[in-house]
Amino acid sequence: MSIQTLLVLSLFFVASYASVNDFCVADLSQSDTPSGYPCKDQKKLTEKDFVYSGLGVAGNTSNLIKAAVTPAFTAQFPAVNGLGLSLARLDLAAGGVIPMHTHPGGSEVLVVISGTICAGFISSANTVYFKTLNKGDIMVFPQGLLHFQINSGKGQAFAYVSFSSPSPGLQITDFALFANDLPTELVAATTFLDAATIKKLKGVLGGTN
Ligand SMILES: *[C@@H]1O[C@H](CO)[C@@H](O)[C@H](O)[C@H]1NC(C)=O
């Protein structure tokens, strides 16, 4: 085999390999796997598959937490499948709070677009890092750590957050503890809270037992 033939063959290999692995827009009709969703048929993709307009609209903050998280994770924006990143929009009305929560699957970086947000996280050594953030400030929240955002200004606050995963997940601690059917005595035994407080929180958050 001549050196020219080898070169052509290897270029062909590189070209075909690259085109197969450029992206993997999720086929949401199939099941998610630990390495992401299977790919949608590449021949059926158009530019629309790579664009998502869902973050242009403020989320509805008429709720208990006076805040809304609008995600552009794989489920909403299948193009991020396999790319190791995703975005979400946070809207916080006056008095709004994104309660203590974690993203088991990814680290987060937040950028304040408008308003004033007091944000913080708790390390696994239980050290707290929190700061009042203004327009243009960014803050990171390392993967898996408990964190929160509070609108500490007088008006609305608005931020974008980006994640180091297409499916970072979201577990809100109060919902995990009080919005399900785990018996009150087990919640009491494992949190050291009194039963009356647990019943009250279950009532507010929709838990039973
Ligand atoms: C926002 O949510 C509230 C409570 O669910 C609902 O009553 C209201 O109609 C919603 N507003 C909009 C603009 O969707």
The ligand as an ORCA input file, in Angstrom:
! r2SCAN-3c Opt
* xyz 0 1
  C     -49.520     31.156     37.183
  O     -49.827     30.133     38.112
  C     -51.017     30.393     38.865
  C     -51.090     29.320     39.944
  O     -50.980     28.040     39.399
  C     -52.191     30.413     37.912
  O     -53.373     30.678     38.653
  C     -51.965     31.492     36.863
  O     -53.007     31.454     35.915
  C     -50.639     31.301     36.156
  N     -50.377     32.443     35.309
  C     -50.016     32.302     34.044
  C     -49.763     33.578     33.299
  O     -49.918     31.231     33.481
*
